[in-house]
Amino acid sequence: MIWPAPILRVTPTAIIHLDMDAFFASVEQRDSPELRRKPVIVGGDPRRGVVLAASYEVRPFGVHSAMPMNVAMRRAPKAIVVPPRMTAYEEASDAIFAILSTVTLEMNSQWRGISAALSAACIAWQAQRDRASRRECHRAHRDR
């Protein structure tokens, strides 16, 4: 006897991939029109800091996230360096989460990792600041 094939309910599935590698730099370009279409590096002290984000315009020079600022500046001496504004990035991230929550019930662990990346970047930036600010920054992101 041949068993009937089970009736399967197929729901449409969409996979959304967001390239957030230049997120901080994109927020800076969004908020400051004069930075659009220019090589932008979000980072700290050009002698001792690291690149937190590199705009797509600066990447052809070999600049990328997590590289030492002094190397980035040698590769792209005309790049515009802006200090990080963590509050602006958190607000933009929250807006993205809000939009995505209207179209999906589930986000994978890589997406959840963005919050951790924001926290890590904030702590790295604050490491160049005073100790009290670092503690405040860490406390604020730990409770998210």
C-alpha positions, 0 to 999 in steps of 0.5 A: 500500500502506498501512503499518501504524501503528507500535506505540508504547509509552506510559509514564505521565508525570507532571509535578510542580511544587513551589511553593518560593517561600516555602520558607525561611519554610515551614521556619521555620513547620515548625520553630517552631509559634508562627510558623504562620499568622502573617506571617513574613519571613526576612531580614536587617537591617530597615534594610539587608537584603533579604527572602529569603522571605515567608510566604503570610500576609504576602503580602497586605500586598505583601511578597515575596522580594528586596524591601528589608527596610525597604519590607517592614517599612513594608508589614507592620509586625507581621510577624515577622522571623527570621534565615535558618538556611541549614543547616535549609534545606539539610537540608529541600532534601536531604530533598525531593531524596531523596523526588523521586529515588524517583519520577523519574530526571530533574529539569529545570534549574529544580529544579537552580536551587534549589541555586544559589538557596540558595547565593546567599541564603547568600552574600547573608546572609553579606555582612552578616557577616565576610569569613571566613564568606562565604568558608566559605559560598561554598566549601561551596556551590561543591562541591555 
